[in-house]
Amino acid sequence: MRNAAIQHVEAKYLRQDVTSFRPGDSVRVFWKVKEGEKERVQAFEGTVIRKTSGSHRATFTVRKMSFGVGVERIFPLHSPRYEKIEVLSRGRVNRSRLFYLRDLKGKAARVDVQEEADTTQGKAAKVAKA
């Protein structure tokens, strides 16, 4: 009974506009920062190295290099504090946790980019065959 009541309350706060992304993807998170009375949006751009599951407790970790120093930030997936998440490129990785990127530097720390197939050509080819 208690578990159902908690799930009902938590369901109100789940975001419906969550962008689909995976570890290895390069993303830009537009995070709302409050400074005194004012609030502004600050972008944090990097590679997703971890994404945890869970309904309202889901988080993802983004890593970037800033002036030669690695910076990681953990974002709650269903937080009202971010405006949007942009996926810049899709990464091709074989793991769900990319902690090995912490030890790599320079070109070695890059993630292979997944080639995105053009779906419009595929549909036109199917129509031409029919």
PyMOL CGO cylinders between C-alpha atoms (Angstrom):
from pymol import cmd
from pymol.cgo import CYLINDER

trace = [
    CYLINDER, 0.00, 0.00, 0.00, 2.71, 2.46, 0.97, 0.3, 1, 1, 1, 1, 1, 1,
    CYLINDER, 2.71, 2.46, 0.97, 4.74, 1.66, -2.13, 0.3, 1, 1, 1, 1, 1, 1,
    CYLINDER, 4.74, 1.66, -2.13, 1.77, 2.42, -4.40, 0.3, 1, 1, 1, 1, 1, 1,
    CYLINDER, 1.77, 2.42, -4.40, 1.17, 5.72, -2.63, 0.3, 1, 1, 1, 1, 1, 1,
    CYLINDER, 1.17, 5.72, -2.63, 4.82, 6.75, -3.04, 0.3, 1, 1, 1, 1, 1, 1,
    CYLINDER, 4.82, 6.75, -3.04, 4.78, 5.79, -6.71, 0.3, 1, 1, 1, 1, 1, 1,
    CYLINDER, 4.78, 5.79, -6.71, 1.64, 7.85, -7.25, 0.3, 1, 1, 1, 1, 1, 1,
    CYLINDER, 1.64, 7.85, -7.25, 3.25, 10.95, -5.72, 0.3, 1, 1, 1, 1, 1, 1,
    CYLINDER, 3.25, 10.95, -5.72, 6.54, 10.43, -7.58, 0.3, 1, 1, 1, 1, 1, 1,
    CYLINDER, 6.54, 10.43, -7.58, 4.77, 9.99, -10.91, 0.3, 1, 1, 1, 1, 1, 1,
    CYLINDER, 4.77, 9.99, -10.91, 3.65, 13.64, -10.77, 0.3, 1, 1, 1, 1, 1, 1,
    CYLINDER, 3.65, 13.64, -10.77, 7.26, 14.81, -10.89, 0.3, 1, 1, 1, 1, 1, 1,
    CYLINDER, 7.26, 14.81, -10.89, 8.56, 12.63, -13.73, 0.3, 1, 1, 1, 1, 1, 1,
    CYLINDER, 8.56, 12.63, -13.73, 9.50, 14.58, -16.84, 0.3, 1, 1, 1, 1, 1, 1,
    CYLINDER, 9.50, 14.58, -16.84, 7.73, 13.65, -20.04, 0.3, 1, 1, 1, 1, 1, 1,
    CYLINDER, 7.73, 13.65, -20.04, 10.17, 15.43, -22.37, 0.3, 1, 1, 1, 1, 1, 1,
    CYLINDER, 10.17, 15.43, -22.37, 13.27, 13.35, -21.58, 0.3, 1, 1, 1, 1, 1, 1,
    CYLINDER, 13.27, 13.35, -21.58, 15.67, 13.12, -24.52, 0.3, 1, 1, 1, 1, 1, 1,
    CYLINDER, 15.67, 13.12, -24.52, 16.86, 9.66, -25.50, 0.3, 1, 1, 1, 1, 1, 1,
    CYLINDER, 16.86, 9.66, -25.50, 20.64, 9.24, -25.15, 0.3, 1, 1, 1, 1, 1, 1,
    CYLINDER, 20.64, 9.24, -25.15, 23.16, 6.58, -24.12, 0.3, 1, 1, 1, 1, 1, 1,
    CYLINDER, 23.16, 6.58, -24.12, 26.64, 6.41, -22.61, 0.3, 1, 1, 1, 1, 1, 1,
    CYLINDER, 26.64, 6.41, -22.61, 29.20, 7.53, -25.18, 0.3, 1, 1, 1, 1, 1, 1,
    CYLINDER, 29.20, 7.53, -25.18, 26.96, 10.24, -26.64, 0.3, 1, 1, 1, 1, 1, 1,
    CYLINDER, 26.96, 10.24, -26.64, 28.11, 13.85, -26.65, 0.3, 1, 1, 1, 1, 1, 1,
    CYLINDER, 28.11, 13.85, -26.65, 25.44, 16.00, -25.06, 0.3, 1, 1, 1, 1, 1, 1,
    CYLINDER, 25.44, 16.00, -25.06, 24.85, 19.61, -24.12, 0.3, 1, 1, 1, 1, 1, 1,
    CYLINDER, 24.85, 19.61, -24.12, 22.81, 20.11, -20.93, 0.3, 1, 1, 1, 1, 1, 1,
    CYLINDER, 22.81, 20.11, -20.93, 21.21, 23.52, -20.45, 0.3, 1, 1, 1, 1, 1, 1,
    CYLINDER, 21.21, 23.52, -20.45, 21.17, 23.87, -16.65, 0.3, 1, 1, 1, 1, 1, 1,
    CYLINDER, 21.17, 23.87, -16.65, 19.38, 26.67, -14.80, 0.3, 1, 1, 1, 1, 1, 1,
    CYLINDER, 19.38, 26.67, -14.80, 21.73, 28.49, -12.43, 0.3, 1, 1, 1, 1, 1, 1,
    CYLINDER, 21.73, 28.49, -12.43, 20.41, 30.84, -9.77, 0.3, 1, 1, 1, 1, 1, 1,
    CYLINDER, 20.41, 30.84, -9.77, 22.65, 33.76, -8.89, 0.3, 1, 1, 1, 1, 1, 1,
    CYLINDER, 22.65, 33.76, -8.89, 21.12, 35.95, -6.22, 0.3, 1, 1, 1, 1, 1, 1,
    CYLINDER, 21.12, 35.95, -6.22, 17.72, 37.09, -7.46, 0.3, 1, 1, 1, 1, 1, 1,
    CYLINDER, 17.72, 37.09, -7.46, 18.38, 36.24, -11.11, 0.3, 1, 1, 1, 1, 1, 1,
    CYLINDER, 18.38, 36.24, -11.11, 18.31, 32.91, -12.89, 0.3, 1, 1, 1, 1, 1, 1,
    CYLINDER, 18.31, 32.91, -12.89, 20.21, 32.13, -16.08, 0.3, 1, 1, 1, 1, 1, 1,
    CYLINDER, 20.21, 32.13, -16.08, 20.85, 29.09, -18.26, 0.3, 1, 1, 1, 1, 1, 1,
    CYLINDER, 20.85, 29.09, -18.26, 24.36, 27.66, -18.45, 0.3, 1, 1, 1, 1, 1, 1,
    CYLINDER, 24.36, 27.66, -18.45, 25.36, 24.95, -20.94, 0.3, 1, 1, 1, 1, 1, 1,
    CYLINDER, 25.36, 24.95, -20.94, 27.49, 21.99, -19.86, 0.3, 1, 1, 1, 1, 1, 1,
    CYLINDER, 27.49, 21.99, -19.86, 28.82, 20.04, -22.83, 0.3, 1, 1, 1, 1, 1, 1,
    CYLINDER, 28.82, 20.04, -22.83, 30.61, 16.70, -22.65, 0.3, 1, 1, 1, 1, 1, 1,
    CYLINDER, 30.61, 16.70, -22.65, 30.45, 12.94, -23.02, 0.3, 1, 1, 1, 1, 1, 1,
    CYLINDER, 30.45, 12.94, -23.02, 27.97, 10.81, -21.10, 0.3, 1, 1, 1, 1, 1, 1,
    CYLINDER, 27.97, 10.81, -21.10, 30.06, 8.28, -19.16, 0.3, 1, 1, 1, 1, 1, 1,
    CYLINDER, 30.06, 8.28, -19.16, 27.29, 6.77, -17.05, 0.3, 1, 1, 1, 1, 1, 1,
    CYLINDER, 27.29, 6.77, -17.05, 23.53, 6.56, -16.94, 0.3, 1, 1, 1, 1, 1, 1,
    CYLINDER, 23.53, 6.56, -16.94, 21.81, 4.99, -13.96, 0.3, 1, 1, 1, 1, 1, 1,
    CYLINDER, 21.81, 4.99, -13.96, 18.38, 3.42, -14.07, 0.3, 1, 1, 1, 1, 1, 1,
    CYLINDER, 18.38, 3.42, -14.07, 15.45, 4.07, -11.79, 0.3, 1, 1, 1, 1, 1, 1,
    CYLINDER, 15.45, 4.07, -11.79, 12.25, 5.96, -12.32, 0.3, 1, 1, 1, 1, 1, 1,
    CYLINDER, 12.25, 5.96, -12.32, 12.58, 9.30, -10.54, 0.3, 1, 1, 1, 1, 1, 1,
    CYLINDER, 12.58, 9.30, -10.54, 16.07, 8.63, -9.15, 0.3, 1, 1, 1, 1, 1, 1,
    CYLINDER, 16.07, 8.63, -9.15, 17.71, 8.15, -12.56, 0.3, 1, 1, 1, 1, 1, 1,
    CYLINDER, 17.71, 8.15, -12.56, 20.91, 10.15, -13.08, 0.3, 1, 1, 1, 1, 1, 1,
    CYLINDER, 20.91, 10.15, -13.08, 23.53, 10.58, -15.75, 0.3, 1, 1, 1, 1, 1, 1,
    CYLINDER, 23.53, 10.58, -15.75, 27.15, 11.69, -15.52, 0.3, 1, 1, 1, 1, 1, 1,
    CYLINDER, 27.15, 11.69, -15.52, 28.71, 14.01, -18.09, 0.3, 1, 1, 1, 1, 1, 1,
    CYLINDER, 28.71, 14.01, -18.09, 32.48, 14.44, -18.39, 0.3, 1, 1, 1, 1, 1, 1,
    CYLINDER, 32.48, 14.44, -18.39, 34.31, 17.24, -20.15, 0.3, 1, 1, 1, 1, 1, 1,
    CYLINDER, 34.31, 17.24, -20.15, 37.83, 18.62, -20.30, 0.3, 1, 1, 1, 1, 1, 1,
    CYLINDER, 37.83, 18.62, -20.30, 38.16, 22.22, -19.14, 0.3, 1, 1, 1, 1, 1, 1,
    CYLINDER, 38.16, 22.22, -19.14, 41.61, 23.78, -19.55, 0.3, 1, 1, 1, 1, 1, 1,
    CYLINDER, 41.61, 23.78, -19.55, 43.28, 20.37, -19.29, 0.3, 1, 1, 1, 1, 1, 1,
    CYLINDER, 43.28, 20.37, -19.29, 41.35, 19.34, -16.18, 0.3, 1, 1, 1, 1, 1, 1,
    CYLINDER, 41.35, 19.34, -16.18, 38.63, 16.68, -16.31, 0.3, 1, 1, 1, 1, 1, 1,
    CYLINDER, 38.63, 16.68, -16.31, 35.31, 17.88, -14.93, 0.3, 1, 1, 1, 1, 1, 1,
    CYLINDER, 35.31, 17.88, -14.93, 32.45, 15.49, -14.21, 0.3, 1, 1, 1, 1, 1, 1,
    CYLINDER, 32.45, 15.49, -14.21, 28.97, 16.47, -13.23, 0.3, 1, 1, 1, 1, 1, 1,
    CYLINDER, 28.97, 16.47, -13.23, 26.05, 14.28, -12.19, 0.3, 1, 1, 1, 1, 1, 1,
    CYLINDER, 26.05, 14.28, -12.19, 22.61, 15.42, -13.34, 0.3, 1, 1, 1, 1, 1, 1,
    CYLINDER, 22.61, 15.42, -13.34, 19.25, 14.05, -12.15, 0.3, 1, 1, 1, 1, 1, 1,
    CYLINDER, 19.25, 14.05, -12.15, 17.35, 12.92, -15.24, 0.3, 1, 1, 1, 1, 1, 1,
    CYLINDER, 17.35, 12.92, -15.24, 13.93, 14.13, -14.06, 0.3, 1, 1, 1, 1, 1, 1,
    CYLINDER, 13.93, 14.13, -14.06, 15.07, 17.40, -12.52, 0.3, 1, 1, 1, 1, 1, 1,
    CYLINDER, 15.07, 17.40, -12.52, 13.13, 20.58, -13.23, 0.3, 1, 1, 1, 1, 1, 1,
    CYLINDER, 13.13, 20.58, -13.23, 16.44, 22.50, -13.10, 0.3, 1, 1, 1, 1, 1, 1,
    CYLINDER, 16.44, 22.50, -13.10, 17.46, 21.81, -16.69, 0.3, 1, 1, 1, 1, 1, 1,
    CYLINDER, 17.46, 21.81, -16.69, 15.77, 23.29, -19.73, 0.3, 1, 1, 1, 1, 1, 1,
    CYLINDER, 15.77, 23.29, -19.73, 16.75, 20.71, -22.30, 0.3, 1, 1, 1, 1, 1, 1,
    CYLINDER, 16.75, 20.71, -22.30, 19.35, 18.15, -23.31, 0.3, 1, 1, 1, 1, 1, 1,
    CYLINDER, 19.35, 18.15, -23.31, 20.78, 18.28, -26.83, 0.3, 1, 1, 1, 1, 1, 1,
    CYLINDER, 20.78, 18.28, -26.83, 22.44, 15.20, -28.28, 0.3, 1, 1, 1, 1, 1, 1,
    CYLINDER, 22.44, 15.20, -28.28, 25.36, 16.46, -30.39, 0.3, 1, 1, 1, 1, 1, 1,
    CYLINDER, 25.36, 16.46, -30.39, 26.65, 13.10, -31.62, 0.3, 1, 1, 1, 1, 1, 1,
    CYLINDER, 26.65, 13.10, -31.62, 26.00, 9.44, -30.96, 0.3, 1, 1, 1, 1, 1, 1,
    CYLINDER, 26.00, 9.44, -30.96, 28.94, 7.44, -29.67, 0.3, 1, 1, 1, 1, 1, 1,
    CYLINDER, 28.94, 7.44, -29.67, 29.68, 3.82, -30.51, 0.3, 1, 1, 1, 1, 1, 1,
    CYLINDER, 29.68, 3.82, -30.51, 30.80, 2.06, -27.31, 0.3, 1, 1, 1, 1, 1, 1,
    CYLINDER, 30.80, 2.06, -27.31, 30.60, -1.49, -25.99, 0.3, 1, 1, 1, 1, 1, 1,
    CYLINDER, 30.60, -1.49, -25.99, 30.16, -0.61, -22.31, 0.3, 1, 1, 1, 1, 1, 1,
    CYLINDER, 30.16, -0.61, -22.31, 27.58, 1.11, -20.18, 0.3, 1, 1, 1, 1, 1, 1,
    CYLINDER, 27.58, 1.11, -20.18, 30.17, 2.66, -17.83, 0.3, 1, 1, 1, 1, 1, 1,
    CYLINDER, 30.17, 2.66, -17.83, 32.98, 4.59, -19.50, 0.3, 1, 1, 1, 1, 1, 1,
    CYLINDER, 32.98, 4.59, -19.50, 35.16, 5.22, -16.47, 0.3, 1, 1, 1, 1, 1, 1,
    CYLINDER, 35.16, 5.22, -16.47, 38.25, 4.25, -18.45, 0.3, 1, 1, 1, 1, 1, 1,
    CYLINDER, 38.25, 4.25, -18.45, 38.04, 7.66, -20.15, 0.3, 1, 1, 1, 1, 1, 1,
    CYLINDER, 38.04, 7.66, -20.15, 39.27, 9.22, -16.90, 0.3, 1, 1, 1, 1, 1, 1,
    CYLINDER, 39.27, 9.22, -16.90, 42.74, 7.77, -17.45, 0.3, 1, 1, 1, 1, 1, 1,
    CYLINDER, 42.74, 7.77, -17.45, 43.03, 8.70, -21.13, 0.3, 1, 1, 1, 1, 1, 1,
    CYLINDER, 43.03, 8.70, -21.13, 44.27, 12.00, -22.53, 0.3, 1, 1, 1, 1, 1, 1,
    CYLINDER, 44.27, 12.00, -22.53, 44.12, 13.78, -25.85, 0.3, 1, 1, 1, 1, 1, 1,
    CYLINDER, 44.12, 13.78, -25.85, 43.02, 11.86, -28.92, 0.3, 1, 1, 1, 1, 1, 1,
    CYLINDER, 43.02, 11.86, -28.92, 42.90, 8.59, -26.98, 0.3, 1, 1, 1, 1, 1, 1,
    CYLINDER, 42.90, 8.59, -26.98, 40.01, 9.94, -24.90, 0.3, 1, 1, 1, 1, 1, 1,
    CYLINDER, 40.01, 9.94, -24.90, 37.75, 10.33, -27.93, 0.3, 1, 1, 1, 1, 1, 1,
    CYLINDER, 37.75, 10.33, -27.93, 34.75, 8.06, -28.48, 0.3, 1, 1, 1, 1, 1, 1,
    CYLINDER, 34.75, 8.06, -28.48, 34.04, 6.70, -31.96, 0.3, 1, 1, 1, 1, 1, 1,
    CYLINDER, 34.04, 6.70, -31.96, 31.09, 8.42, -33.61, 0.3, 1, 1, 1, 1, 1, 1,
    CYLINDER, 31.09, 8.42, -33.61, 28.25, 6.20, -34.73, 0.3, 1, 1, 1, 1, 1, 1,
    CYLINDER, 28.25, 6.20, -34.73, 27.28, 6.64, -38.37, 0.3, 1, 1, 1, 1, 1, 1,
    CYLINDER, 27.28, 6.64, -38.37, 23.64, 7.65, -38.61, 0.3, 1, 1, 1, 1, 1, 1,
    CYLINDER, 23.64, 7.65, -38.61, 21.78, 6.14, -41.53, 0.3, 1, 1, 1, 1, 1, 1,
    CYLINDER, 21.78, 6.14, -41.53, 19.70, 8.47, -43.67, 0.3, 1, 1, 1, 1, 1, 1,
    CYLINDER, 19.70, 8.47, -43.67, 16.14, 7.18, -43.31, 0.3, 1, 1, 1, 1, 1, 1,
    CYLINDER, 16.14, 7.18, -43.31, 14.74, 9.19, -46.24, 0.3, 1, 1, 1, 1, 1, 1,
    CYLINDER, 14.74, 9.19, -46.24, 16.78, 7.23, -48.79, 0.3, 1, 1, 1, 1, 1, 1,
    CYLINDER, 16.78, 7.23, -48.79, 15.70, 3.94, -47.26, 0.3, 1, 1, 1, 1, 1, 1,
    CYLINDER, 15.70, 3.94, -47.26, 12.02, 4.84, -47.59, 0.3, 1, 1, 1, 1, 1, 1,
    CYLINDER, 12.02, 4.84, -47.59, 12.45, 5.98, -51.19, 0.3, 1, 1, 1, 1, 1, 1,
    CYLINDER, 12.45, 5.98, -51.19, 14.20, 2.72, -52.09, 0.3, 1, 1, 1, 1, 1, 1,
    CYLINDER, 14.20, 2.72, -52.09, 11.34, 0.70, -50.56, 0.3, 1, 1, 1, 1, 1, 1,
    CYLINDER, 11.34, 0.70, -50.56, 8.75, 2.68, -52.52, 0.3, 1, 1, 1, 1, 1, 1,
    CYLINDER, 8.75, 2.68, -52.52, 10.71, 2.24, -55.78, 0.3, 1, 1, 1, 1, 1, 1,
    CYLINDER, 10.71, 2.24, -55.78, 10.88, -1.55, -55.28, 0.3, 1, 1, 1, 1, 1, 1,
    CYLINDER, 10.88, -1.55, -55.28, 7.12, -1.85, -54.67, 0.3, 1, 1, 1, 1, 1, 1,
]
cmd.load_cgo(trace, "trace")
